[in-house]
């Protein structure tokens, strides 16, 4: 490139894929610098295709968070989530395949097998902060390198923010030249209504046991602006009356705590006052009901 040539601006879509629980959503949030995708320690927290946008002087990254590819549980909902993963892989310019730095499992390999041949792929070995013997990373990187040709293999920690600049640099080199798609201040393509529902669902995953979160979903019945405040009415749908009782808790205390924490997250992101009311209702079989899933945005 000539000394006086203008730097090339790059922009493109980058899918973040991996099996459940490898830290895809945590990585997205760390890269973007905002909590646009919900997280919990439970697998399969993410159910939607979410764009996280990062704009830098010479590049705009449009990161695409995807559900963890599900092979264990069969339902209409999980079939739709797996379709979201396949569609994201077909549409993007670059793929970040996220794997736990401690081990590569058969589930990891199955996700990698979904990546189309020839698609530029960067391997992110996540959670390196949990590896006491850093020398063990070298054989792990060699194991990953043997699986297919990667543009780069980058050990990172999404939780601690380690080596994210290196990861971004490798991805940026593979993006096509082009103008920015989104505004410089945009951090996601999702609206506040969607994010409000996700923040409620996040708290359900964080606060309740292994069964109930997977039997729930959240819909927003109304979302209104009143001056600088937002007035939000949400409904949590469950599969069984017993799940409703668990969600509510004695005297409604569990749901009050869920709503309170979700409201705090909304205030931080929206930057204004939030009035949130949440109801819990029973709809048996909602996760296998095509019409209900369509209404809920799946």
N, C-alpha and C positions, 0 to 999 in steps of 0.2 A: 504494500500500500504506500502511495506517495506520502511524503512528509506532511504535505498540506491538505491531504484528503480528509474529508469529514468522517468521523467514526460511524460505523454502520449501526443503525438502531435495529434491535431484534425484538420479536414478540411471538409468543406461541403458547400452546396449551401443553401442560405437563401433568400426566396422570400419576397419582401416588397410589400404588397398589401393594397388596400383601395379604397374608392370612390374618384372621382376627387376632387382636392383641399385640401386634408388633409395633404399634405407636404411630399409625398413619396420620390420624387426626392431630395428635400432639405435634408431629413434624410439620403438618400444614400450618398450624397456629404459630409455631416457632418461626417458620419461614416468612409468614405474612406479618407477624408482629401484633396480631389481634386474635382474639378467641372467636373465630368464625365457625369452627366445627366443634361440636360437643365431644367431651372425653369422659371416660370412666375406666376403672380397672377391669370391667367386664368386657368380654369379647362381643363383637357385633353391635357396638353402640351406634355407629354410623349407619343410617338407612337410606340416605339420599346422596345424589351426586351434587357436590357443593364446590363452587369455584372460590378460591382464595386468591386475591390479586395483590401482587407486589410490583410497584413501579419504581425503577431506578433510572438514573440519567440515560443510559444507553440500552435499556432492556425492560420489557414488561413481561413478567411471568404470570400466567394464568394457571395456577395449580388446581388440579381436579382431585378432590378427596373422594374416595369410593368406599362402599361397604367392603368389609372383609369377605372374600369369596367363601360361601357357605356350602359345605359338602355333607354336614351331619344331619341337618333337620330339613325335612321336606314340607313345604307349604307354598301357597300361591305367593305370599309375601317374599319368602326367600328366593323363589324362582325369579321374581321381579328384581330383587336386589342383585342376583347374579347376572341378570341381563344388563343392569346398569354398569357392572364392571366390564363386561364384554364390549358394550357400546363405547365406553370411555377409552378402552384400549385401541379401538379402531379409529377413533376420531382425533387423537392427540398427536403432537409432534414428537414428544419425548415421554418416556416412562421412567419413573423412579420406582424400582422394586425394593421394598423395605423388608428387611429380614433381621431377626434378633441376632446380634453379634455373638451370642453364646452358642447358637446351634442353628443348623439348617435342617428343617423337617421335611417330611414328604408333602405336607400341606403347602409349604413354601414352594416346593418344586411344581406342584400342581398349578399354583397361581402363575409362576413363571412360564409354564407351558401355554398359558392363555395369551401371552404377549405375542403378537404377530411376528413372524420371521422378518428380519430386516428393520424392525422398529428400533430406533435408537433408544437404548436402555442404560440407565445408570443404577448400579446397586448401592443402596445405602445400608450399611451394617449399623443398626441402631442399638442404643443402650450400651455403648462402650464404657460409660461411666460405671456400669455394674461389673465390668470385667477386671478382676484384681490383677491377673497376670496378663499384662498387655502383649507379651510375646506370643500368647495364644492367638492373637488376631492374625498373625501371618499365615498359619495353616488354614485358618477360617477363610481368609481372603483367597488363598490358593484353591480351596474347595469351591468357593463361589465362582472363581474364574474358570473352573473346569466345566461349569454348567452350560455356558454359552458365551458369545463374544459381547462384552460390555464396553460401552464408551468409557466408563470409569467405575472403580469400586472405591467408595468413600466411607470410612468408619465415622459415625456421628453419634451425638447424643441429643435427641430432640428435647429431652427434659432439661438438660443443662445448657443447651445452645452451643454445643461443641462442634466445630468444623462445618458449620452451616454455610459459611462463606465459600469454603472449598466446594461444597455440594452445588451451591448456586452457580459458581464459576464453571463447573463441568456441564451443567444443564444449559447455561447461557450460550456456550460455544456451539451447542447442537440446535439451538432455535433458529428458525428462518429469519432472514431480514424482513422488516415490515414495521409499519407504524403501530402505536399503541391502540388497543381495542377499547380500553376503558379509561375513565378519567384518572388523573394522577392521585386523587384522594380516595378512590374506590378501593375497598378491601374485600368485597364479595359481591356476587351477582344476585344473592338472595335478599329479599326484602325483610323489613322488621317483623312483619307478621310471621313469616317462616321462622326467623331466629327466636322469636318469643316462644313458639311451640317447642323448638329444640331445647331451649334453656329449661323448660319445665321437664321435658323428657330426660335431660341430663341428670337432674336432681333425683328423679325416680331411679335411674340406673345407679347413682352413687349411694343412695340411702337404703335401698331395699335388697332383699335376698336374691337368689339365683333365678327363681321362677317368674315372679311378678313383672319385672321390667320387660321381659320378652313377650308378655301377654298384654302389653299396654301400647297405646299410641296417643298422640295429643293433637287435637284440632282447635283452631281459634274461631270462636263463634262471632266475635266482634272485636274490632281494633279501631279505636277512635282517638283523634287528637283533640285535646281541649286546652287551648293556649299552648304552653310549653310542656304539658303533661300528656301521657298516653294512658288511655283507659282500655284494659284488655280483659276479655272474658274467654277463658280457655276451658276445654272439656278433655278430661282423660278418659279414654275408652278402655275398658277391660273385658276379659272374656267370661269371667264368672263372678257371681256375687261375693264369694269368699275373697277374691282378689280386691274387690272394692273395699271390703272391710279392712284388709291389710293396708291398703293405700291411705284410707282415712285415718286409721289408728284410733286409739281410745280418745273420745271426745274431739276427734278431728285433728289431733296434735301432729300426726305424721304429715298429713297434707298441708297443714299450716306451715310446717318447717320447710317442706319442698317448695311451696309457693314463695316463702320469704327469701330463700336463697336464689331461686330463679329470678325474682324481682330485682335483687341486688345485681345480678349479672346483666339484666336488661338496662338498669340505670347506668352501669359502667359503659356499656357499648352505645346506648342511645343518647346518653348525655342529657337526660332530663328526668323529671318525676314520672313514676309509673304507678298506676293503680291496677292491681292484678287480682282477679277473682277466678278460682278454679273449682270446677265441679267434677265429680267422678260418676260415670255412667257405665252400665253393662250392655255390651253388644256381643252375644255369643258368636264365635266363629268369624270375627272381623278380619283376622289375618288370612282367611281363605275365601273371602267374599270379594269378588272382582269389583262390584259396584262400590262397596264401602272403601276399598283401597284406592279406587280412582278419586272418590270424593276427598280422601285424605292426602292426595298428592303423590301416591306411589305408582 
